[in-house]
Amino acid sequence: MPERTSERVLTILADRPITLPEDLTLSKIRDRAFGFKFEEGEELSFRIERHPTMYLSGMGVPGIDASPARFHVLTEYRLDLNNETWDSEELASSFEYEPWLVVEAELGAGGPHDMIQQEITEVRAADDPEAAFDDVFGSWIDHWEEKFAEVHGRAVPQEDKEAILDLLVGELRERADLD
């Protein structure tokens, strides 16, 4: 029975003393690679989709096994079998976030909920709630602007960053009865 292309590629990578790119392991290739190609004596290649993830709070979202925000990055890896050099090419990249998970991660029980709740109470009790809101939550907003600027060195699209900030500020304003 002829060997499948994926098996042939994995065998070559396992049997030869080939240094893998630093972001790959043989286990990762075995578990996640697809689109294998092999040209005897010339080249082998495969693709891997990664999901650099932004854990929006130190604790994440309790009880939820999904990321509030992450990239989908599709990369093709090619190995020249003549000189054993790797070439990689990013084929696609997109960012997605789940609004309710963002709110839960940053403002819910898994995030700094108690501190934010105290600050909301402070804003509600202020003589000028609008001014108090800016004073109390200005540092949170600055923190989120920095936090959502990138994920693992990859810039978050500006429109997504702005939408996440608007979502969190809107939620804070609603909780402080400023809508």
Summary of the structure (lengths in Angstrom):
residues: 179
radius of gyration: 23.2
end to end distance: 68.7
largest distance: 80.8
contacts: 482
relative contact order: 0.12
helix: 43%
strand: 25%
